């Protein structure tokens, strides 16, 4: 990710990694497991393929995701969260709760519009347990 000069504040530092429009949505859609580029494009509509590929490259350089290439017919690429990327999952949970509390949207809105809950939603059925990520709040 592009690093910017800041004031040394950890909040500013974290926002340099996740403060753009798409990064946390990519994390949200990788929270349950690896996804192909085409699956991410469909889930993140209206993101352009160019923007998605740029964001994925930046996230890979920041060690938030891992890219795996598979041979076959046709060959394909999958992305998955790294340990570092999984550290962002509690932030997604907090943002979901804040969004609901502010009346922005509810998980049911997503289900009605898209036919399913997002991958990070606790209301999604058959969701494998996410690994516990220790978060220390000071």
N, C-alpha and C positions, 0 to 999 in steps of 0.2 A: 504494500500500500504506500501511497505517497505520504511521506512524513512532512509535516509543516513545523515551522518554528512555533513554539508555544511558550507559555509562561511557567512550565514545569509542573502544572497541576495534573494529577492522575486522571481527572475527569476529561480534561482536554486531550490527554494522551490516548485515552480509550476512544474518544470520539474521532480521533484521527484514523482509528481502525474501523469503526463501525458507524460513523456519522453520515454516511452517504445513503441514498435512497434504497439501494438494493442489497447491501451486504447482509443485514440481519434477516432479510427475506430469503436469501440463499441459505443461510444457516438454518432458518425455520424449515425449509424444504429438504435439508439434508439431515435433520435431527433424528429421523427414524432409520436412516441408512443411505447407502450409495444411490446416486441417481445419474442417469445419462443426461447429456446436454439437452437433448430434445425433450426429456421429461421436465427439466428445469424451465425450459422455454415455455412449455405449456402451462406449468404451474404459476409462473411469474408474469403471465400476460398482463400488460402490454410491453414488457421489456423487449428491446430489439436484440437480435442475435449478436450484433456487434458489441452492444453494451454488456450483455451477459458474458461473452467471451473475455472482454476486458476485465470485468469484475472478477471472474474466476481466476484469471492470471494473477491479478493483484492479490487475491486471497491465497493463492498457492504460494506466491512469493513471501507472504506474511506468515506462512505455515499454519493457516487456519483450515485449509483443506488439502487433500491429497488427490492427485490425478492419476488414474490407472488406465493404461491402454490395454485393450484386449484384441488379440488376433481373431480371425474368424471371417465369416462371410455374412454380412459386411463387418469389417473391424469397427470397434466402437470404443468410446472413452467413458469412464465413470468417475464421479467425484464423490468424496466422502469427507466428513469432518475429521480433523486430527484431534488429539488430546487438547491442544491449544484452542481449537475451534469449539470443542465441546464446553469450554469454559464460558461461552456466550449463552448457553441454553438457559441458565437461571435469569439472565437478562431478558430473554424472550418471554419467559413465564411472567416476569414482573411487568413487562410492557403489555402483555395480554390483559393482565389484571387491571392495570391503569386504564387501558383503552376501554374495557368494560365499565369501570367505575365512572369514567368521564362520559359515558354514553356514546362513544365513537362508533362502535360496532359491538356485536355479540357473536359468539361462535356460531349461533344458530343462523345469523345473517349469512355467513360464509357457506353454511350447509345448504341454505335455500338457493343462493346464487350459483354455487359451483357444484352442488351435488354431494359434497363431502366436507368434513372438517379438514383444516390444514394439518400437515404431518406432526406439528408440535402441540396440537390441541389435546388437552387431557380428556376431552369428551370422545375422542376417536376410539372406536372399539378395535380389539385385536392389536392393540399397540404394545410392542414389547417394552418392558421397563427400561427407562433410560438410566444410564449409570449415574450414581450420585456424584456430583461435582462439588467439592468443598468450596465454599465461598466465605471469606472472612470479611466481615464488615467492621470497620473501626469507628 
